[in-house]
Amino acid sequence: MLDDLVGKILDKISGTSLLATGLLLLTAFVSALVAYWRTAEEKSWKEFFEFAVPREVITHPSAKADLLFWVTKKALMPFLMLPAGIVFVTAVGYGTNWLFSTLFHFQPPLIEGRAGPVTVLIFTVSMLLAYDISYYLYHVAQHRYPLLWELHKVHHSAEVMVGITKDRVHPLDELMNRAWDGIIVGFCFGIWSLISLNLVELTVFGVNVYVMRNILMMDFVRHTHFKISFGPLNHLILCPHWHQLHHSVDPRHYDKNFGLLFSFWDRLFGTLCVPRPDEDFKFGLVDRDVRDYQSLAGLYVMPLKRMWGHIARRMRPGKPRSRTSQASEGTRP
């Protein structure tokens, strides 16, 4: 049993996974260097590392909570979330494939043989678009519906951003997001399986689609204090600085910049907010019990208790809700 576990761990950190990790760390280092070079007048390696890893950030209780949360999630739920996403997407893909091939009486794929580079490129773009609109819609729902917001508050409770803050996501929230991905992304993948591609693991050029998406959107960097902008490319790609605004406690920034990789969804649906080039943000929540989210119990258990509280209040027959309790069910405190 131990040998099997070790084998799985080694498999996870080898090959393309090791390559993806290397790219992630390289992206973080280059981003820190760029951000430092733009702001520092007198430059030195010592000041660079103090800028990249400031003591007041890494010693903050929120950063410690991020580390504990990250470690326990990896230990308690190894290999769960990524396979879960693949399972949901491929299940819907198989269902879509079967439904359309049965209704229209044909044997897929319509195009025989190996997919050419143009087909793979179109497949890549369409899958990234499907993933991105899927995440955008789910992210909007997280802020709009009280039950989902109680889970999503775990992510927004971070008072400093340390890269691994990207994984400060409640396991139930992450699982629900993977299940939702199965609807839009699974349907898209199912259509592609009818046209040309076989139902295999969701990979693009040998790298899992989830991993590729995280690298392209700089998920680690945008959960840091590095104010990275892409200039004119911001009209297409949501840069880290624009996502950092999404975590701001300033009411002007509530429910803005929901996008994951692409920025045009926010522009299309009116949720885009462009920060000033060097604008600083204060991160976290303004709840009175915000400190409770800086412990493992607060991050894992309190959201479930609060969700049950919402459900219990709605199940009580005939008891009118006060204006205070109604206000507490809003998306933002």
Secondary structure, DSSP 8 states (H G I E B T S, - for coil): -HHHHHHHHHHHTSTHHHHHHHHHHHHHHHHHHHHHHHH-SS--HHHHHHHHS-HHHHTSHHHHHHHHHHHHHHHHSTT-HHHHHHHHHHHHHHHHHHHHHHHTT--S-SS-S---HHHHHHHHHHHHHHHHHHHHHHHHHHHHSHHHHHHHHHHHT-SS--SGGGG---HHHHHHHHHHHHHHHHHHHHHHHHHT--S---EETTEEHHHHHHHHTTTTGGGSS-----GGGGGTB--HHHHHHHTB-SGGGTT----SSBSHHHHHHT------TT----BS---TTGGGGGSHHHHHTHHHHHHHHHHHHHHSTT----HHHHHTTSS--
